């Protein structure tokens, strides 16, 4: 997943609002969102190559999601799948901070990542390019393939879109959030970050929704809403080479917080 924007404990009706795009190679096999047969309490999509996930929530209110940290020079294909981090968090009964401290000790087993994990009430961020585990404060936050809250054009724009929206809407419309995730406008050349890829590719990766990159782009958009009464809406749209393909929507009530 390559961009996540979330609003935490800063809306009168919703304790958590998540808007996320997963960008991936088109050939990588992926299952659409569902409650998993081997872990029925977990809802999320699934990477069928490594059997991990990029974003998931449990019936008990645990939440975890991961993005890659772009550092092509340091990538090592022999390291563990980052999706397995999310699996481990969602299947564990350990306290979130304890798991994050454990992950910090194992950080070098993975290529660069940003992890957001916790419960629908309390979330934390840890990236293995950083030294600290950070409790996420109330408000609107975003992360892509750089550091948490880095002011890349796409993360700044996504954060502003969601922040302005939640300030003016008492009821969150899933369609409105999907429209934000479908923003395909490229950043201006002078605003592009330098992440080590060629300039032309950096341009194409600068939009919230990615298209026109050979064999790669936004494949899944996800909207997650959790009300103050613990009512969950999980909506996922899948795309094939930039074109809408399907949509899955789930509703449930969190059973008991873990």
Secondary structure, DSSP 8 states (H G I E B T S, - for coil): --EEEEEES-SSSEEEEEEEEEEEETTS-EEEEEE-SSSTTEEEEEETTTS--SEEEETTSEEEEEEE---GGG--TTSB-THHHHHHHHH--S-HHHHHHHHHHTGGGBSSEEEEEEESS-EEEEETTSS--EE--SEEEEESSSSTT---HHHHHHHHHHHHHHHH-SS--HHHHHHHHT------GGG----SS-HHHHHHTSSSS--SBTTEEEEEEEEEEEETT-EEEEEEEEEETTEEEEEEEEEEE--S--
